[in-house]
Amino acid sequence: MTPTLQILFGSALLTGCALLHVAIIASAIPLVKGLALKVSGIGRTMRRALVLGLGVLVILLAHTVQVWTWALVFLLSEALTTFPESFYFAMVTYTTLGYGDLVLGEGLRIFATFAAVTGLLTFGISTAFLISLLSALFPSMKAKP
């Protein structure tokens, strides 16, 4: 794949994954609010733990879907030969660990870097979501001007 195609396809997959991540988190907000209302009769600590736990599960789901997507793309593009190898490479790249024990050929190196950018971007979105959730659960901890 030419460098231009790698950039175009990588940008497209990055955009799709970022939008999917936002969609999963946005669609979970009513679920998180609903759970908070349903468990309002139990102790404050347990209520906070349940709501925060659901928030973490939503984030895990969003990241898992993206890693699987990247792994499937690496497999379908024949960059790697087996699904376990593709999944491992996608996970290591997405999380920006980059062990370097698996390296793609020149025809997909640029494309693979977009998996790392996807991880960086969506981990930031996840962090913002968790901070927002924590601010709602612990209003007394909000920064005061």
Sequence and secondary structure as in RCSB ss.txt:
>XXXX:A:sequence
MTPTLQILFGSALLTGCALLHVAIIASAIPLVKGLALKVSGIGRTMRRALVLGLGVLVILLAHTVQVWTWALVFL
LSEALTTFPESFYFAMVTYTTLGYGDLVLGEGLRIFATFAAVTGLLTFGISTAFLISLLSALFPSMKAKP
>XXXX:A:secstr
  HHHHHHHHHHHHHHHHHHHHHHHHHHHHHHHHHHHHTTTS HHHHHHHHHHHHHHHHHHHHHHHHHHHHHHHH
HTTSSSSHHHHHHHHHHHHTT   SSS   TTTHHHHHHHHHHHHHHHHHHHHHHHHHHHHH GGGS   
